[in-house]
Structures are given as C-alpha cells and as structure tokens.
Amino acid sequence: MRDDLFSFFFAFWVLLAVAGFLLFYVSNNAAFKRRYFPWFAGFTGLFFVGIAAAMGMPVAMLAIMLPFVALITYLNIRGTQFCGACGKTLLQQMPFSRAEFCSRCGAPLRDKGRGARVP
C-alpha cells in the first residue's frame, strides 16, 4: 500500500516540478507569475508535508518540520521577482538585498512587490 502511495506522490511531484518549470521559468507572463507563484509555492510546501505525513512520519516530527517548510516557502516567495518588461524569473542571490534591475533586459524591477518602481 505504501509503495503505491509513494509512486503516486512521486509521479505527482514530478508533474508539479515540470508544471512549475514551464509556468514560472519558461513562460514570459509576469502578471500570471506574480499572481500565482505564491499559491504554487504554498501548495508545493503543503504537498511536501503531506507526502511526509502519508509516508508515516510521526506527528512530533511533522510538527518540527512544518515551521521549517513554512520558512523555506516564505523565503522562496520573498526571494523571487518577475521582470515586468521581459517576464524573466529572477531568484534572489543575496539574502538581504533585492535586485533593482532585470539581468536579462535591464528594466527596473518592482520594489518588493508593492507596485512602486525603483528609480
């Protein structure tokens, strides 16, 4: 039974990875990315915890794992920007600073997702 469940979760995880790659790295639709990336990242984090629970991880370990998964999900959402000009997905390289310009086209990026333009 667990082997069947693991096969299902593994196949779904692969499909999720392929869909995420196509939607957020291949696509150039920045508005779509800004709107749905937080949802996608949150769902992926919850799905990861669900896999662990379905595979029989003890509740105490799940309780320890959940804050770490939430932190990683938050950091992924916070550290990902999308260029409004060319649609490139930009991942934050430095932990305490954000890119001001797109590395592909040089266009100014939105400041922390609030809609303000960086001068």
N, C-alpha and C positions, 0 to 999 in steps of 0.2 A: 504493500500500500504506500509506504513512504517513498519507494523508488518511483512509483507512478506520479506521486505528488511532486517529487523533486524534478522529474522530467518535464512536467507541466510548467512548474515555476521557472526552470532553466530556459525552456522554449519561449515563455512569455518575456523573460528578462532579455533574451537575445532580440526579440521583436521590439521591445521597448528601446533598447540601445540603437537599433537600426532606425527606428522612427525618430528618436531624439537626434541622431546624427543628420538625418535628412531634413528634419524640420528646423533645427537650430544651427546647423553648420553649413549645409548646402544651400538652403533657401536664402533669399535676399530680402525677405519681407520683414523689416524691422518692427513694424507695428504689430504684426502677428507674434513675433518673438517676445516683445515687451509684454504683451498681454498674457500669453500662455506659458512662458518659461517658468514663472514662479509656481504655477499649478503643476506643471510637468515635474519640476524638481521636488515639490512636496509629495506628489503621488509616488515618485520613484523612491523617496525616503520611506514612506509608509509601506510600500510594497516590499522593500528590503527588510523592514521589521516584520512584516507578515510572513516572509519566507522563513525567517529565523523562528518565529512562533510555530509555523506549520511543521518545521523540521524537529520540533520538540525541545527547543531551548527553554530552560526553566524560567519561570516568571521573574525571579530575582535578577537573572542575567538580562532579561528583556528590559527591566526597569533601569538597569545600569546602562544598557545600550541606547535606549530611547533618547536621553539628553544629548548624547554624542552624535547620533544621527540627525537630530534637530539642529545642532550647532553646525554640522557639516552642510546640511541643506541650506541654512541661513547664509553661511559664508559663500556657498555656490551662487545663490541668488544675488547677494550683495556684490560679489566679485565679477559678475558677468554684465557686460554692457553690449548694446547693439547700436551700430552706426546708423543714423537716420538717413544719411546720404547714399551709402552703398549697401547697407544691410549686413555688413560683416559682424560676426560674433567675436567680441573681444573679451578675453579672460584676463582678470587682474593678476599681474605678476608680482607686484609688491603688496605686502599685506596692509599697509596703512595709507597708501596713496592710490588715486584712480587716474586712469588715462584721461587726458584732456582732448586728445585728437585721435582720429582713426589711423591705425597703422597701415591701412590699405590705401585710403584716398586722401587722408589729411584733414578731413572735415572735423569741425569741433563737435564734441560729444555732449549729450545732455548731462547736466550736473546732478549726479546722484538720483536720477530718475524723476526729478521734480519738474522737469519741463523747461528749466532755465538753461539758457545757452552759456557756455563758458566763453568769455571774451577772447 
